[in-house]
Amino acid sequence: MITEEEFKKTPPVTLFYSISIAIVSIISLIYEKNSFIKIIKLDYNKVFNNYEIWRLITTFFYIGKPTPRLAFKILLYYKRMKSNENKFKKKKKLAEFIMMLIYLMIIIHICNIIGLYQFNIKQKSFLSHQLMFSIILINSKREPNKYFRFYFLRIENKYVPFFLFTLRAAKGGSSKILSNALSFLPGLIYYWLKDVVPTLGIINDILITPKILIDFIEEKVYKKKNKIRENHNNENNNNIRNNHNNINNNINNQ
């Protein structure tokens, strides 16, 4: 479970995503008879032919209807997202984390469109699992010697992609191996374009973070945080000064 103290320390993107997937799940239950799921699920034909662009985004914000199992799944998503966001936040690269999610969504759609129209791979209605797999895979490449916790198992990061692929392949059977491989491809593409290619000098980093977003995050998050810290320090200094004055006044009165 998430404690109140832990919830207050939740970074902004994780907080927004966790609340969003919970709200969407609740709405899907309330408006089940009105086919709410059909409105938000992914359908490339409706995206391209009817210009229902929102489906490209809403497909990442649904992970199931409210059940005890769903609550546990939301908790897993929350912890994975929070862990990764905090790593970026410590380096003051929150804007880069946001762009990583955006780029992953774009790459996931490109891979799925190619898979659908070129290899006849059945289209998934919701892609939140692909986004999470991509984040896990990137993390396993960037920190290969750290550990990934899967329920009660501790697995070294560099073995995590093989473990998850084997797990999904065993669950889905041999007929879904290509579909399962497609789930891991976006994370590999992002890591290759962001971390590998620029170091080889082949091309520059094309997955850039716009300066306008960096400036906005700096203004809204870090400067605000520094201001809160400054106010807190001033308050502490005032309290110390007041206590000192009270002591002096008591001495003088005596």
Disulfide bonds with the S-S distance in Angstrom:
none
